[in-house]
Amino acid sequence: MFDESILKTEERAVFTLRSLYATHGYQPYKMSKFEEYDLYARNKDFLVSDSVITFTDTNGKLMALKPDVTLSIIKNYKDEPGVMQRVYYNENVYRVSDETHQYKEILQTGLECMGEIDFYNLCEVLRLAVESLRSLSGEFVLEISHMGILSGLLNEAGVDRDFVEQVSSLIADKNAHEIPRVCAQYGVPQDLCDKLVRFVGVYGSRDKVLDELTDLCQGEEMEAALNELRDLSAELDGWKDSSRIRFDFSLVNDMRYYDGIVFQGYVEGIPDVILTGGQYDRLMRRMGRTSGAIGFAVYLDLLENFLSERTTYDVDVILLYDDDADLALLDEMAATYMKKGMTVSVQKEKPKKLSCRQLVRFNNKGVEVLETND
């Protein structure tokens, strides 16, 4: 039987998440490591980083190592009325690291649900996001927002794109102090400015947020979004770990691509967002599709950096042997340790850079313990 304990934390997470998604009818999706660069050039704003590794193929086409999975899935998706397409993936993407500012291969898993998205599909994806976080850590938080609230507020004012981008960035940073300055620069009415400043502080328990939004929302688009949030909150009340699911309207994504529900997840021990997702019907439209879509990605490279078991030693046992050793007996001795669940490195000399819990020397009569580091 395969022993999962020998896997790294992120590798075990892949097995767990793959099983979770398959149980809910999601089908595995496999893709090439690269796509035509033009796909990413047309949608640079959608990418986490606009730095893309490119190369020229043998036919002269400019290709790119994929920095994103969702764009590739949409590119190959065909609208089929009345049918929901559910896929999951485990893929490496290639992006510039925020830490090293160098290109990095990042292990990412996630899922996409595409078709005529309804309330059931929305709740299914959110439930899988919650279960994904719970599988990584019992201590987690899922934060949810709705793009219809902010877009409705800004659309009512008829402000231009530059203003939207600046204010969205300030809201994401919870920087209420700078919003009046930007509003003044663009001649935004004081009542809208006041609402945007209040918007920054709309986060916390779902009931508290819904009460605050009731005062802020006006107009058809905002009211529709608020009603959807009320329905969603009522559904979430019956879920396990419901108290870990909050509303936070500093969570803002690009309104050219996202609409509807957006969300992000955190787990204890990792300071960065480990799960991000949302509805991206507008991106589907931009790429010529009529269906809606919702999905999320889990960034498993963060598990390697923060949650991987940091064992004190590289191996449990270094087993030393001499030239005259009986190799059959040596093999049996190594197997004895392995059957006990221990890791063994068989060596003639102890490597300088390999640490061990126990250093032993084999002879044809047995083993001599030379060093124990417990």
C-alpha positions, 0 to 999 in steps of 0.5 A: 500500500502506498504510504502518503506519509513520505510525501511533502505537505503540498504533495499530500494536499494535491491528493486530498484536494483532487479527491475532494473535487472528483467526489463532487463530479469535477473532471481532471483537466490537463494542459500544455505548459505553454500557450501562444503569447497573444492569449496573455497579451490580450488579457494582461490586466487579468494576470497576477503578474504581467511578466511572462516568459516567452520564446519563439516556436519552430514555426515562428509563433511567439509562445509563453510558459503559462502564467495562468490556468483559467485563461487556457481553460476558457480558450478551450471551453465551448458553450453548451446550453443547459450543461455545466462543465466542472473541471479541476487541475493541478498545474505549474504556472510560471510567475515572478516571485514577490519575494525574490523578484525572479521567475518561479515555478508555482504549483497551483490546484483549483477548479472551474465551474462553467455554464449557466451559473445559478445559486446552487453552483455558487454555493457548491463552489464556495463550499468546496473552497471552505472544504479546501481550506479546512483540509489544509488547516482547522484554523482558516478564514474565507472572506467574501465580497460582491463586485456588484456593490462597488461597481453599482456605486461607481456606475451611478456616479459615471466616473472614468476608468482611471478614477475607478482603478485608483479608488479600487486600489485604495479600497483594497489597501483599506486606505480611507485617508487618500480617497477624498484627495482622489475624489477632489482631483476628479471632481467626484461629488461629496456624497459619493466620496463619503460613501467610498470612505465608509466602504473601506470599513465594511468588513467583519461578521456577515450580519454587521456588514449587511446592516452597513450595506443597507445604508450604502446601497441604492440603485438597481445593481447594488440592490440586486447584489445586496439581495444575493448576499442576504440569500448567501448569508442565510445559506452559510448560516447552516454550514459547519464553520459558518463563523469563519466565513466573513464579508469584507468589501476591501476585497476588490478585483478588476471590474473588467473581468470579474462580476458577482461574488469574489472571495479569498482564503487564509489559513493559520501560519501563512500570512499570504492569501492561499486561495482566491476565486470568484465569478468572471462572467465578464472575462468569458464575454471578452473571450467570446463565450456566452456562459458564466463561470466561477472558480478558485485557485489554491497556491500550494507553493505557500504550503512548502514555504510555511506549513511543510513539516520542518524535520530536524534531520534529513533521514532517520538512519545513515547506515555505514558499511565497509567493502567486505560487507555481505550485501544481502545482509546489508540490504536486509538490515536496511529493509528492517529499518524501513519496515519500521517507517524509518528513512534510511541512507546507505553510505560508505562514509557519512556525507557532510551535508546529510543530517540523521537521527541515528548513525550506525555501522553495519558489519556482518554480525549486526550494527553498531550505533555510533551516534544518536541525536534524539 
